[in-house]
Amino acid sequence: DGGGQALRLLADVSDAEQLQAATEQLVAQWGRIDIVFANAGINGVWAPLDELTTAEWDKTLSINLKGTFMTVKFALPHLKRTGGSVVVTSSVNGTRMFTNTGATAYAVSKAGQVAFVKMIALELAQYRIRVNVICPGAIESQIDENTQRENLEHVQEPVNFPEGKIPLTDGNPGSAEQVADLVYFLASDASSHITGTEIWIDGAQSLVQG
């Protein structure tokens, strides 16, 4: 609607060859990269630690953390030419919230993304590349469809949260449009002096449930 153009490319973010090829196709089409939004991720398997398999752990970390690393890595030579903005999607899990028992691999991958952003924000500042990370709470999306919860009842610590759980909205989740507004802000010149920063977008959910 805004008169822009889009190029649809398909790649598995955990596959280095596919991701690098897609990045090169993008540059061949447009000649440059100014903004990188590392948003791909899965919830994966949520299970007690002794039941979580190494394969399940590897899959979650490969997509969520290694995928973020490679997305930025392959775009970096092009970002260095003119500077730009990188935005990474982490989560309230692993950053402010640790009450989702069984989500160990997911939380670790999300905490790792925050550390990754802070490390490279300092490294890449000399190239005028800004790097920030958003930490959404409950957002209307389809991510729960790829969440597999297994035998968690006997390991979950019983906790009674205040009614609503999301104070700002009386329990209603945020919208994808609200997240998009934040990403747009961090990608734009409106945030030109912000880098190495995590921003929680959760209606204070993580302050209640952390």
Disulfide bonds with the S-S distance in Angstrom:
none
